[in-house]
Amino acid sequence: FTALVSKRQDLEKKPSNGIKDGTWYIMRNIKGLKDEPFSSGKIDYIQRIDFQLASINAPGYYEEIRTTWPKLISELQEDEDFGLALKKNLKGIDDIQRIVMSMPQTSDRIRAIYNYVQRNMQWNSDYGIYSDKGIKEAWDKKNVGIADINFILINMLKEAGIEAKPLLVSTKDHGAVSALYPFLKRFNAVLAYVKDGDREYIMNAADKYNPYNLVPYDVINTNALLVDRSVQTLMLINGTDKFVNNVFLTSSVEPDGKISGQATLKNAGYSRNIRMSTFKKNKLKDMIEDNEGISIKVDSFTVKNEEDELQPFEQVVDFSGTMQEGGGYFLLPCNLFTGLGKNPFVEEDRVMAIDFNFPKTYVVTGTFYIPEEFVINELPKNTKLIMPDTSIILTRMIQESGNVISFRITLDLLYADY
């Protein structure tokens, strides 16, 4: 057997005292592992040993089972439920193929096919790297697993003259893949890979809200296996796109501390993906109203760019609420609609690394109209704070002009992993 050990404390190895040869792996006083905010890949922190059969050595018989990445790729390409499944012909796609073939730009053809599959197929939440019952049946059934959806995507891309290949991945919740151990079971999904000049596309058409040109967020900075005969080892999936949350608000303040106004929220990049998912689940109003202790009510809202996945998802919100009050003072809420409230990092000890999944930018630009009878006790100072490693940058600008307070706050989390 080949053993892959994942541990954070001492591991004792003892030969067994039984009739058969063997080894005891012993670990004592194992601490529990709890959920921690902004973390992923919890399974990577679970102390364990994974075994894979390496060889069979019996009297008069020996077989080498240990494999390599190129050998695994070759086997997958000849597998009826993997490589051979991609060679099947799909019915009823002639019209979309004619439209696609009339497009001069490769990126436009990729986008059109990706959107077509994304909108016509429904993911049943099943993961896996093999076709279930073949892509022909999957195309007719529509509600299938992640492998079949992306096999259909690859098949249609190939029919359009685009060199698409399967990409085996392990989502962050499934755990990391080591390049040193060719374990096929370490992967739990297959995506579509296309290289067009200097541009790489990694696509998952099972995700209803991720555009074709945005690396799926659950595989950013993970190892993947491109199923191609020229490949010798794993590739690292890099993501350069960001989560961008822009808030523009104007609000009037009443003498009793009530506020009312209008806000425009623009979500781009990964922020659009998350916000669109919330919107389609009819939970957007609840999310907008959740402002960590500040009482806010959404009186009405409209959305824009719902159908154009390359544009920021825009929401125009009419709101009302009440400011927080204490010690005879009202506190102006300058971080409304950002999702930034209480500090999530309150535990002294942490096991898992901080993972924001992707770089993030929050921008809040606002104007408050204050009653004339109010006295402004103190405004926060204009400042720019930068972490020593430049990983986090906070900029705050605020000014007073008569009974008008204007401000702009920018928070950049430039690294995804800490």
Buried (B, 14 or more C-beta within 10 A) or exposed (E): EBEBEBEEEEBEEEEEEEEEEEEEEEBEEEEEBEEBEBBBBBBBBEBEEBEBEEEEEEEEEEEEEEBEBBEBBBEBBEBEBBBBBBEBEBEEBEEBBEEBEEBEEBBEBBBBBBBBBBEBBEBBEBBBBBBBEBBBEBBEBEEBBBBBBBBBBBBBBBBBEBEBBBBBBBBBEBBBBBEEEBBBEBBBBBBBBBEBEEEBBBBBBBBBBBBBBBBBBBBBBBBBBBBBEEBEEBBEBEBEBBBBBBBBBBBBBEEEBBBBBBBBBBBBBBBBBBBBBBBEEEEBBEBBBBBEEBBBEBEEBEBBBEEEBEBBBBBBBBBBBBBEEEEEEBEBBBBBBBBBEEEEEEEEEEBBBBBBBBBBBBBBBBBBBBEEEEEEEEEEEEEEEEEEEEBBBBBBBBEEEEBEBBBBBBBBBBBBEE
